[in-house]
Amino acid sequence: MSSEEQQAHAELQAWQQRMQRRPSFLNNFARRVQTRLNALLPERVHQAITSAIKHMVRGVLFGSKHTTSQPLGEASLAVRERAVRDRIRDYRTMATAEGAVTGAGGFLLGLADFPLLLGLKIKLLFDVAALYGYDVHDYTERLYVLHVFQLAFSSQHARNATYRRLADWDAYRLALPLDPTEFDWRTFQQEYRDYIDLAKMAQLLPVIGAAVGAVANYKLIEQLGDTAMNCYRMRYFAPQKAPWLANPTA
């Protein structure tokens, strides 16, 4: 392996260990706190977030507006990851600005941040997939994107199961339902809601909303980008690689 590949592989191994940790006492405590916080949020907030996530998932499964990027052809891992990091930086900048604007706008604009940020996250994942050489016009690749998203924004309880599916994706994809409507979007959106509520709820508050929105969006995009890179690294270093990886040092 090249020095860049060795570094990527070392980072991947450290990340895999984090993904397979058992839920800690703090994880369990945070889950209980989150359950109580959910009960305190106004119903219209729950409905807005649920509706946004539901339509986002359906758009990924059935739509084509996010699937415009063409897969990058033959390129080394180093070239791909430089392009991916640049793309993450661009989306991070956009999300930070968007979070600051909607956070400064009060409660209603704060609610608007959820679907806007979702759109940025999904578009980022489609771009990352294409830069690693995967065609998201393939239904199973779009499901892979959704699982990457779920892994990034799930509690440790759900993260372990999602990680196992992604780590053995070539086998798992054979068991995927032929009908995309059978995707379990309810579990998906609940885990996402539970994860981001703590980070984003303060964005709805006056005065501090702009700062909270900017910082939260910055960190959420950063986390999503890191998760996506390591998920596609798993496929790169898998024994059976994608066709464009036949000569990974090209």
Buried (B, 14 or more C-beta within 10 A) or exposed (E): EEEBBEBBBEBBEEBBEEBEEEBEEEBEEBBEEBEEEBEEBEEEBBEBBBEBBBBBBBBBBEEEEBBEBEBBEEBBBBBBBBBBEEBBEEBBEBBBBBBBBBBBBEBEBBBBBBBBBBBBBBBBBBBBBBBBBBBBEBBBBBBBBBBBBBBBBBBBBBBBEBBEBBBEBEEBBEEBEEEBEEBEBEEBBBBBBBBBBEBBBBBBEEEEBBBBBBBBBBBBBBBBBBBBBBBBBBBBBBEEEBEBBEEBEE
